[in-house]
Amino acid sequence: MKENKKIDSLVKTALEYKNQAQFEKSNKILEKILEDFPDYLKANGIMVVVAGNYYKLNKYSKTLNYCEKILSKNPKIELASLMRYLSYVNLDDPKKAFKALFEYLEKYPADLFKDTLEELLEGLLEGYGTTYKDKIVYYAEMNNVPVPERLR
C-alpha cells in the first residue's frame, strides 16, 4: 500500500510535467515506474500517457512501440489505436495507417475515430484516399458519421 502511494505521487509529478509540455521529463519518470513496477495496476494508463508524450515530441516510432504494447493487453483502447493510426500517417505510411484504422473499427465502435472518418470523407471528396473509399464509407455509415451523397 505504501508503495502504491509512492508510485501515485510520482505519477502525479509526471502528469504535472506533461501538463506543462515537459514531455521528456514526464516520460523519464513514467518509464522508470513501468520498468520498476511492471505489474502496477495503472500501467496501461501510464503507457497511454507515455505514448501521447512521444507523439507530442514527434517520436512516432516510440509512440508506435507503446501503442503496440497497450493494444496487445487491451485492444479496446481507442486512444492507443488513434495514436497508432496518426503515427503511421506522420511516418508517411498510409497502408499501415489505414490497416490500423480498419483493424480497430472492424471490432469496436468509433468515438475518437469519428473525427478521423469525417476528415477522410472530406478527403475523398477532394480525391484523396480513394483506394480505401469503400471501407471509409462503410465504417462511416456503421458509426453514424454522415456520408455525403456524392460518395454513396
N, C-alpha and C positions, 0 to 999 in steps of 0.2 A: 504494500500500500504506500509506504514511504517513497519507494522507488517511482511509482506512478506519479506522485505529486512532483517529484524532481523532474521527471520527463515532461509532465504537463507544463511546468514552469519554463523549461527550455523551449517547448513548442510555442508557448505564448511569446517568448522573446523573438523566436524565429518569425512568427507571424507579424510582429511589430516591424521587424526589418523588411519583410515583404511589403507591408503597407506603406513603408517609406521608400519603396522602389529600390531597396538594397537587396536585390535578389541573390547575389553571390553569398553575402553574409547569411542570409536566411537559409540557403541550401547547405552551407557548411555545417550549420547546427543540425538541420533536419537529416542530412545524410549520415551524420555521426550517430544520431538516435537510431536510424534504421540499421546501421552497422552494429551498434552495441546492443540493441534491443529488437531483434528481428520479429519477435513474437508479440510486440507491443500491440495492444488492442486497436489502436488508431493508425496502424502502419499504412493501410491503404489510403487513408485520408492524407497522411503525410506525403505519400508518394505522389498523390494528385497535386499537392502544393509544389513539390519539387519539380514535377513535370511542367507545371504552369510557370514556375520561375525560369526554368531553362527556356521555355517558349518565349518569355518576355526578353530573354537575353539573346534571342535568335540562335540558340544552340539546338537546332531541330533534331539532330541525331541523338543527342542526350534526351531530349523530350520523348522521342520515339522509344528509346530504351525503357524509360519509366512507364510509358503508356502500355507497352507490351507486358511488362510485369504486372501492372494494375489489371489489365484485361484478362490476363491468364488466371488471376484469382477471382475476378468479378467482371465478367463481360458486359454487365448491365450498366456500368458506369459511363454514361453518355459523354460526360466532360472529357474523359480519357480518350474516348473514340473520336470526339471532335478535335482534340489537340493532335491526335494521330493523323486525322484527315488533313488538318491545316498544316502540319509539319511536312507532309508529303507535297502539298501544294507549294509551300515555300521552298522545298528542295527541288521543285520543278519535275515532279514525278506524278503526272496526272493519273497514270494507270493504277499506281498503288493508292493514290488518294481516293479515286472512285471505288476501288476494291474495299478500302477501309469504310467508306460511307455505306456502301451497299451491304457489307457484312453486318454492320450494326442494324440497319433498317430492315434487313431480312428477318431479324429476330425480335426487335424491340421497336416500340413506337417512338416517333421523333418528338422531342421537346426543344432542346437546343438546336437540333439539326433542321428545325422548321425554317429558320432564317437562311440556312445554307441552301435548302431546297428552293426558297423564294429567289435567292441570288442566282442559282443555277437555271431556273426557269427564265429569268431576265436574260441570262447569258445565251440561252437557246434562241430567244427572240432576236438576238444580235449575231447569231451564227456561231456561238461558242459551245463546245461540249456536245456537238451534235451526234458524236459516236455513241453517246450514252443517253440520247433523247428518250427512248422508250422507258428505260429504267427510271430516269429522273421524273418523268411524267407519272409513271406507275407509283413510285414512292411518295410523290407529292399528293396524288389522289388518295392514297392509303392513309395519309397523315393529315387530311383535310386542309391541305395547302392549295389555295385557288390556282387552277391551271388556266392560263389564257386560252381562249377559244382557238387561236391560230396554231396552238401546239397539240390540239386533240386530233 
